[in-house]
Amino acid sequence: MGDIVRVQDMLFSGTSCLFKIGTSISGASPWTGIVDISWEHSREPKVVYANRQDGRPIGWTAGKYEVGSFMMKMLLDSSNALKKMLSDQYGGYGRTPFYLFGSFYEPELTAEGVMSIVASPCRIKSVKFSKSEGSDELCEELSIACLGIIENGYTLYEANPALVPQVV
């Protein structure tokens, strides 16, 4: 299987994105105030050594999965609306878990179909606000704690397909 065929050189871009956030899978609603989003996840297997004369390892463990950094920059009013929605659940927006669903779609990329991300469960760890001189929009940067990310139905860890949340 090779690379995809692009029709009229169309690529995914910022306008291809749709993000939904909710405190339940079925209650997720679209959020258009996301300006920037980035995540990094890894799986670190441990190399296992034993009594071998050549000093070579005998294998590795399944590894430890971790979402290293997950940042979401939002317009200030959207960030405030998200914090209010989460605060209404338990009184504090840092305690309430939520789901983040993302889909990336371009009609010209029908061979590839819809690409997706499911991040769950998530919690807000920290909020960074900064204002500079000028006419730029006001934003907040949210640092997100997340236990698992699923991209296009695939995981870096082994997931039970019956327990994988689906994009709604």
Summary of the structure (lengths in Angstrom):
residues: 168
radius of gyration: 19.6
end to end distance: 28.9
largest distance: 67.2
contacts: 413
relative contact order: 0.22
helix: 16%
strand: 42%
